[in-house]
């Protein structure tokens, strides 16, 4: 019985770690998206400035 409980706890911890990794990946993807959006905005801004200067 004791071993059974121990295994159950171990599985629970494993699932918890897996969820944590998943959240970490999600945050990484979010940052990546923000970077891409920022880059596009910066690009458009540069193009506008160049057009206005010319």
PyMOL Python script that loads the backbone (N, CA, C, O; Angstrom):
from pymol import cmd

cmd.read_pdbstr("""\
ATOM      1  N   UNK A   1       0.829  -1.214   0.000  1.00  0.00           N
ATOM      2  CA  UNK A   1       0.000   0.000   0.000  1.00  0.00           C
ATOM      3  C   UNK A   1       0.864   1.266   0.000  1.00  0.00           C
ATOM      4  O   UNK A   1       0.655   2.188  -0.788  1.00  0.00           O
ATOM      5  N   UNK A   2       1.827   1.274   0.898  1.00  0.00           N
ATOM      6  CA  UNK A   2       2.702   2.449   1.025  1.00  0.00           C
ATOM      7  C   UNK A   2       3.410   2.733  -0.306  1.00  0.00           C
ATOM      8  O   UNK A   2       3.494   3.881  -0.741  1.00  0.00           O
ATOM      9  N   UNK A   3       3.905   1.698  -0.928  1.00  0.00           N
ATOM     10  CA  UNK A   3       4.589   1.866  -2.216  1.00  0.00           C
ATOM     11  C   UNK A   3       3.641   2.422  -3.261  1.00  0.00           C
ATOM     12  O   UNK A   3       4.008   3.272  -4.071  1.00  0.00           O
ATOM     13  N   UNK A   4       2.421   1.927  -3.225  1.00  0.00           N
ATOM     14  CA  UNK A   4       1.409   2.390  -4.189  1.00  0.00           C
ATOM     15  C   UNK A   4       1.212   3.902  -4.039  1.00  0.00           C
ATOM     16  O   UNK A   4       1.196   4.627  -5.034  1.00  0.00           O
ATOM     17  N   UNK A   5       1.066   4.368  -2.822  1.00  0.00           N
ATOM     18  CA  UNK A   5       0.896   5.806  -2.578  1.00  0.00           C
ATOM     19  C   UNK A   5       2.117   6.582  -3.064  1.00  0.00           C
ATOM     20  O   UNK A   5       2.006   7.643  -3.678  1.00  0.00           O
ATOM     21  N   UNK A   6       3.268   6.023  -2.771  1.00  0.00           N
ATOM     22  CA  UNK A   6       4.523   6.681  -3.167  1.00  0.00           C
ATOM     23  C   UNK A   6       4.565   6.830  -4.693  1.00  0.00           C
ATOM     24  O   UNK A   6       4.922   7.890  -5.207  1.00  0.00           O
ATOM     25  N   UNK A   7       4.204   5.778  -5.403  1.00  0.00           N
ATOM     26  CA  UNK A   7       4.191   5.849  -6.868  1.00  0.00           C
ATOM     27  C   UNK A   7       3.192   6.897  -7.347  1.00  0.00           C
ATOM     28  O   UNK A   7       3.459   7.649  -8.285  1.00  0.00           O
ATOM     29  N   UNK A   8       2.043   6.932  -6.690  1.00  0.00           N
ATOM     30  CA  UNK A   8       1.002   7.905  -7.068  1.00  0.00           C
ATOM     31  C   UNK A   8       1.541   9.327  -6.898  1.00  0.00           C
ATOM     32  O   UNK A   8       1.360  10.170  -7.778  1.00  0.00           O
ATOM     33  N   UNK A   9       2.197   9.593  -5.777  1.00  0.00           N
ATOM     34  CA  UNK A   9       2.776  10.930  -5.551  1.00  0.00           C
ATOM     35  C   UNK A   9       3.810  11.254  -6.620  1.00  0.00           C
ATOM     36  O   UNK A   9       3.865  12.371  -7.134  1.00  0.00           O
ATOM     37  N   UNK A  10       4.614  10.273  -6.941  1.00  0.00           N
ATOM     38  CA  UNK A  10       5.663  10.471  -7.948  1.00  0.00           C
ATOM     39  C   UNK A  10       5.024  10.848  -9.295  1.00  0.00           C
ATOM     40  O   UNK A  10       5.487  11.766  -9.973  1.00  0.00           O
ATOM     41  N   UNK A  11       3.976  10.141  -9.666  1.00  0.00           N
ATOM     42  CA  UNK A  11       3.280  10.465 -10.918  1.00  0.00           C
ATOM     43  C   UNK A  11       2.713  11.869 -10.873  1.00  0.00           C
ATOM     44  O   UNK A  11       2.783  12.613 -11.851  1.00  0.00           O
ATOM     45  N   UNK A  12       2.150  12.223  -9.729  1.00  0.00           N
ATOM     46  CA  UNK A  12       1.568  13.563  -9.564  1.00  0.00           C
ATOM     47  C   UNK A  12       2.660  14.621  -9.764  1.00  0.00           C
ATOM     48  O   UNK A  12       2.453  15.599 -10.483  1.00  0.00           O
ATOM     49  N   UNK A  13       3.805  14.427  -9.136  1.00  0.00           N
ATOM     50  CA  UNK A  13       4.911  15.379  -9.292  1.00  0.00           C
ATOM     51  C   UNK A  13       5.326  15.473 -10.756  1.00  0.00           C
ATOM     52  O   UNK A  13       5.590  16.560 -11.269  1.00  0.00           O
ATOM     53  N   UNK A  14       5.380  14.339 -11.411  1.00  0.00           N
ATOM     54  CA  UNK A  14       5.781  14.302 -12.823  1.00  0.00           C
ATOM     55  C   UNK A  14       4.796  15.124 -13.664  1.00  0.00           C
ATOM     56  O   UNK A  14       5.203  15.909 -14.520  1.00  0.00           O
ATOM     57  N   UNK A  15       3.508  14.935 -13.411  1.00  0.00           N
ATOM     58  CA  UNK A  15       2.502  15.708 -14.150  1.00  0.00           C
ATOM     59  C   UNK A  15       2.674  17.201 -13.887  1.00  0.00           C
ATOM     60  O   UNK A  15       2.569  18.019 -14.802  1.00  0.00           O
ATOM     61  N   UNK A  16       2.935  17.544 -12.640  1.00  0.00           N
ATOM     62  CA  UNK A  16       3.128  18.950 -12.258  1.00  0.00           C
ATOM     63  C   UNK A  16       4.303  19.537 -13.028  1.00  0.00           C
ATOM     64  O   UNK A  16       4.204  20.642 -13.561  1.00  0.00           O
ATOM     65  N   UNK A  17       5.405  18.816 -13.092  1.00  0.00           N
ATOM     66  CA  UNK A  17       6.571  19.299 -13.841  1.00  0.00           C
ATOM     67  C   UNK A  17       6.226  19.481 -15.314  1.00  0.00           C
ATOM     68  O   UNK A  17       6.636  20.454 -15.948  1.00  0.00           O
ATOM     69  N   UNK A  18       5.475  18.539 -15.840  1.00  0.00           N
ATOM     70  CA  UNK A  18       5.088  18.609 -17.253  1.00  0.00           C
ATOM     71  C   UNK A  18       4.255  19.875 -17.502  1.00  0.00           C
ATOM     72  O   UNK A  18       4.479  20.589 -18.480  1.00  0.00           O
ATOM     73  N   UNK A  19       3.306  20.140 -16.622  1.00  0.00           N
ATOM     74  CA  UNK A  19       2.482  21.351 -16.771  1.00  0.00           C
ATOM     75  C   UNK A  19       3.362  22.591 -16.711  1.00  0.00           C
ATOM     76  O   UNK A  19       3.180  23.529 -17.487  1.00  0.00           O
ATOM     77  N   UNK A  20       4.310  22.590 -15.792  1.00  0.00           N
ATOM     78  CA  UNK A  20       5.217  23.732 -15.642  1.00  0.00           C
ATOM     79  C   UNK A  20       5.993  23.962 -16.941  1.00  0.00           C
ATOM     80  O   UNK A  20       6.121  25.097 -17.401  1.00  0.00           O
ATOM     81  N   UNK A  21       6.500  22.896 -17.521  1.00  0.00           N
ATOM     82  CA  UNK A  21       7.232  23.026 -18.791  1.00  0.00           C
ATOM     83  C   UNK A  21       6.318  23.581 -19.878  1.00  0.00           C
ATOM     84  O   UNK A  21       6.726  24.428 -20.673  1.00  0.00           O
ATOM     85  N   UNK A  22       5.091  23.100 -19.903  1.00  0.00           N
ATOM     86  CA  UNK A  22       4.128  23.565 -20.914  1.00  0.00           C
ATOM     87  C   UNK A  22       3.895  25.071 -20.764  1.00  0.00           C
ATOM     88  O   UNK A  22       3.893  25.806 -21.751  1.00  0.00           O
ATOM     89  N   UNK A  23       3.700  25.523 -19.519  1.00  0.00           N
ATOM     90  CA  UNK A  23       3.500  26.960 -19.296  1.00  0.00           C
ATOM     91  C   UNK A  23       4.725  27.753 -19.738  1.00  0.00           C
ATOM     92  O   UNK A  23       4.599  28.829 -20.322  1.00  0.00           O
ATOM     93  N   UNK A  24       5.898  27.222 -19.459  1.00  0.00           N
ATOM     94  CA  UNK A  24       7.148  27.895 -19.853  1.00  0.00           C
ATOM     95  C   UNK A  24       7.201  28.045 -21.375  1.00  0.00           C
ATOM     96  O   UNK A  24       7.533  29.113 -21.888  1.00  0.00           O
ATOM     97  N   UNK A  25       6.872  26.967 -22.091  1.00  0.00           N
ATOM     98  CA  UNK A  25       6.870  27.033 -23.558  1.00  0.00           C
ATOM     99  C   UNK A  25       5.866  28.070 -24.046  1.00  0.00           C
ATOM    100  O   UNK A  25       6.141  28.823 -24.980  1.00  0.00           O
ATOM    101  N   UNK A  26       4.703  28.101 -23.407  1.00  0.00           N
ATOM    102  CA  UNK A  26       3.660  29.067 -23.791  1.00  0.00           C
ATOM    103  C   UNK A  26       4.194  30.491 -23.629  1.00  0.00           C
ATOM    104  O   UNK A  26       4.006  31.325 -24.515  1.00  0.00           O
ATOM    105  N   UNK A  27       4.856  30.773 -22.511  1.00  0.00           N
ATOM    106  CA  UNK A  27       5.414  32.118 -22.300  1.00  0.00           C
ATOM    107  C   UNK A  27       6.448  32.440 -23.369  1.00  0.00           C
ATOM    108  O   UNK A  27       6.499  33.561 -23.873  1.00  0.00           O
ATOM    109  N   UNK A  28       7.271  31.456 -23.713  1.00  0.00           N
ATOM    110  CA  UNK A  28       8.278  31.668 -24.761  1.00  0.00           C
ATOM    111  C   UNK A  28       7.608  32.050 -26.084  1.00  0.00           C
ATOM    112  O   UNK A  28       8.024  33.000 -26.748  1.00  0.00           O
ATOM    113  N   UNK A  29       6.575  31.306 -26.454  1.00  0.00           N
ATOM    114  CA  UNK A  29       5.868  31.611 -27.705  1.00  0.00           C
ATOM    115  C   UNK A  29       5.271  33.013 -27.656  1.00  0.00           C
ATOM    116  O   UNK A  29       5.305  33.744 -28.647  1.00  0.00           O
ATOM    117  N   UNK A  30       4.726  33.383 -26.506  1.00  0.00           N
ATOM    118  CA  UNK A  30       4.139  34.720 -26.329  1.00  0.00           C
ATOM    119  C   UNK A  30       5.205  35.794 -26.561  1.00  0.00           C
ATOM    120  O   UNK A  30       4.969  36.759 -27.289  1.00  0.00           O
ATOM    121  N   UNK A  31       6.357  35.629 -25.952  1.00  0.00           N
ATOM    122  CA  UNK A  31       7.443  36.606 -26.136  1.00  0.00           C
ATOM    123  C   UNK A  31       7.839  36.686 -27.603  1.00  0.00           C
ATOM    124  O   UNK A  31       8.073  37.772 -28.132  1.00  0.00           O
ATOM    125  N   UNK A  32       7.911  35.558 -28.243  1.00  0.00           N
ATOM    126  CA  UNK A  32       8.291  35.512 -29.658  1.00  0.00           C
ATOM    127  C   UNK A  32       7.288  36.323 -30.488  1.00  0.00           C
ATOM    128  O   UNK A  32       7.683  37.109 -31.348  1.00  0.00           O
ATOM    129  N   UNK A  33       6.002  36.129 -30.228  1.00  0.00           N
ATOM    130  CA  UNK A  33       4.965  36.866 -30.951  1.00  0.00           C
ATOM    131  C   UNK A  33       5.124  38.368 -30.732  1.00  0.00           C
ATOM    132  O   UNK A  33       5.046  39.149 -31.681  1.00  0.00           O
ATOM    133  N   UNK A  34       5.346  38.767 -29.491  1.00  0.00           N
ATOM    134  CA  UNK A  34       5.518  40.191 -29.192  1.00  0.00           C
ATOM    135  C   UNK A  34       6.706  40.765 -29.947  1.00  0.00           C
ATOM    136  O   UNK A  34       6.641  41.875 -30.476  1.00  0.00           O
ATOM    137  N   UNK A  35       7.783  40.008 -29.991  1.00  0.00           N
ATOM    138  CA  UNK A  35       8.975  40.467 -30.713  1.00  0.00           C
ATOM    139  C   UNK A  35       8.658  40.676 -32.193  1.00  0.00           C
ATOM    140  O   UNK A  35       9.065  41.678 -32.781  1.00  0.00           O
ATOM    141  N   UNK A  36       7.939  39.739 -32.789  1.00  0.00           N
ATOM    142  CA  UNK A  36       7.599  39.817 -34.216  1.00  0.00           C
ATOM    143  C   UNK A  36       6.731  41.050 -34.472  1.00  0.00           C
ATOM    144  O   UNK A  36       6.972  41.803 -35.416  1.00  0.00           O
ATOM    145  N   UNK A  37       5.730  41.246 -33.634  1.00  0.00           N
ATOM    146  CA  UNK A  37       4.828  42.396 -33.788  1.00  0.00           C
ATOM    147  C   UNK A  37       5.626  43.695 -33.661  1.00  0.00           C
ATOM    148  O   UNK A  37       5.455  44.611 -34.467  1.00  0.00           O
ATOM    149  N   UNK A  38       6.478  43.774 -32.673  1.00  0.00           N
ATOM    150  CA  UNK A  38       7.299  44.965 -32.463  1.00  0.00           C
ATOM    151  C   UNK A  38       8.161  45.231 -33.700  1.00  0.00           C
ATOM    152  O   UNK A  38       8.302  46.375 -34.133  1.00  0.00           O
ATOM    153  N   UNK A  39       8.721  44.192 -34.249  1.00  0.00           N
ATOM    154  CA  UNK A  39       9.573  44.300 -35.430  1.00  0.00           C
ATOM    155  C   UNK A  39       8.784  44.866 -36.617  1.00  0.00           C
ATOM    156  O   UNK A  39       9.266  45.744 -37.331  1.00  0.00           O
ATOM    157  N   UNK A  40       7.577  44.354 -36.814  1.00  0.00           N
ATOM    158  CA  UNK A  40       6.746  44.837 -37.919  1.00  0.00           C
ATOM    159  C   UNK A  40       6.419  46.314 -37.741  1.00  0.00           C
ATOM    160  O   UNK A  40       6.493  47.093 -38.692  1.00  0.00           O
ATOM    161  N   UNK A  41       6.063  46.692 -36.535  1.00  0.00           N
ATOM    162  CA  UNK A  41       5.721  48.086 -36.236  1.00  0.00           C
ATOM    163  C   UNK A  41       6.935  48.987 -36.513  1.00  0.00           C
ATOM    164  O   UNK A  41       6.809  50.053 -37.115  1.00  0.00           O
ATOM    165  N   UNK A  42       8.082  48.543 -36.070  1.00  0.00           N
ATOM    166  CA  UNK A  42       9.311  49.302 -36.280  1.00  0.00           C
ATOM    167  C   UNK A  42       9.594  49.455 -37.777  1.00  0.00           C
ATOM    168  O   UNK A  42       9.985  50.526 -38.239  1.00  0.00           O
ATOM    169  N   UNK A  43       9.394  48.383 -38.515  1.00  0.00           N
ATOM    170  CA  UNK A  43       9.608  48.384 -39.963  1.00  0.00           C
ATOM    171  C   UNK A  43       8.703  49.422 -40.646  1.00  0.00           C
ATOM    172  O   UNK A  43       9.164  50.231 -41.451  1.00  0.00           O
ATOM    173  N   UNK A  44       7.439  49.383 -40.316  1.00  0.00           N
ATOM    174  CA  UNK A  44       6.469  50.314 -40.896  1.00  0.00           C
ATOM    175  C   UNK A  44       6.877  51.747 -40.551  1.00  0.00           C
ATOM    176  O   UNK A  44       6.846  52.629 -41.409  1.00  0.00           O
ATOM    177  N   UNK A  45       7.254  51.971 -39.308  1.00  0.00           N
ATOM    178  CA  UNK A  45       7.679  53.296 -38.869  1.00  0.00           C
ATOM    179  C   UNK A  45       8.870  53.780 -39.706  1.00  0.00           C
ATOM    180  O   UNK A  45       8.894  54.923 -40.163  1.00  0.00           O
ATOM    181  N   UNK A  46       9.842  52.909 -39.896  1.00  0.00           N
ATOM    182  CA  UNK A  46      11.023  53.277 -40.697  1.00  0.00           C
ATOM    183  C   UNK A  46      10.636  53.630 -42.139  1.00  0.00           C
ATOM    184  O   UNK A  46      11.121  54.613 -42.700  1.00  0.00           O
ATOM    185  N   UNK A  47       9.776  52.830 -42.712  1.00  0.00           N
ATOM    186  CA  UNK A  47       9.333  53.074 -44.090  1.00  0.00           C
ATOM    187  C   UNK A  47       8.650  54.439 -44.175  1.00  0.00           C
ATOM    188  O   UNK A  47       8.921  55.211 -45.095  1.00  0.00           O
ATOM    189  N   UNK A  48       7.775  54.739 -43.229  1.00  0.00           N
ATOM    190  CA  UNK A  48       7.057  56.025 -43.206  1.00  0.00           C
ATOM    191  C   UNK A  48       8.062  57.181 -43.095  1.00  0.00           C
ATOM    192  O   UNK A  48       7.956  58.170 -43.820  1.00  0.00           O
ATOM    193  N   UNK A  49       9.016  57.054 -42.202  1.00  0.00           N
ATOM    194  CA  UNK A  49      10.031  58.097 -42.014  1.00  0.00           C
ATOM    195  C   UNK A  49      10.822  58.303 -43.317  1.00  0.00           C
ATOM    196  O   UNK A  49      11.058  59.438 -43.733  1.00  0.00           O
ATOM    197  N   UNK A  50      11.216  57.232 -43.934  1.00  0.00           N
ATOM    198  CA  UNK A  50      11.977  57.323 -45.190  1.00  0.00           C
ATOM    199  C   UNK A  50      11.135  58.014 -46.265  1.00  0.00           C
ATOM    200  O   UNK A  50      11.626  58.893 -46.974  1.00  0.00           O
ATOM    201  N   UNK A  51       9.885  57.620 -46.381  1.00  0.00           N
ATOM    202  CA  UNK A  51       8.994  58.215 -47.392  1.00  0.00           C
ATOM    203  C   UNK A  51       8.813  59.707 -47.122  1.00  0.00           C
ATOM    204  O   UNK A  51       8.839  60.508 -48.056  1.00  0.00           O
ATOM    205  N   UNK A  52       8.634  60.084 -45.879  1.00  0.00           N
ATOM    206  CA  UNK A  52       8.422  61.489 -45.511  1.00  0.00           C
ATOM    207  C   UNK A  52       9.698  62.301 -45.814  1.00  0.00           C
ATOM    208  O   UNK A  52       9.623  63.418 -46.326  1.00  0.00           O
ATOM    209  N   UNK A  53      10.833  61.740 -45.501  1.00  0.00           N
ATOM    210  CA  UNK A  53      12.109  62.429 -45.739  1.00  0.00           C
ATOM    211  C   UNK A  53      12.319  62.632 -47.248  1.00  0.00           C
ATOM    212  O   UNK A  53      12.820  63.674 -47.672  1.00  0.00           O
ATOM    213  N   UNK A  54      11.945  61.660 -48.034  1.00  0.00           N
ATOM    214  CA  UNK A  54      12.107  61.751 -49.501  1.00  0.00           C
ATOM    215  C   UNK A  54      10.901  62.521 -50.049  1.00  0.00           C
ATOM    216  O   UNK A  54      10.801  62.731 -51.257  1.00  0.00           O
TER     217      UNK A  54
END
""", "prot")
cmd.dss("prot")
cmd.show_as("cartoon", "prot")
cmd.util.cbc("prot")
cmd.orient("prot")
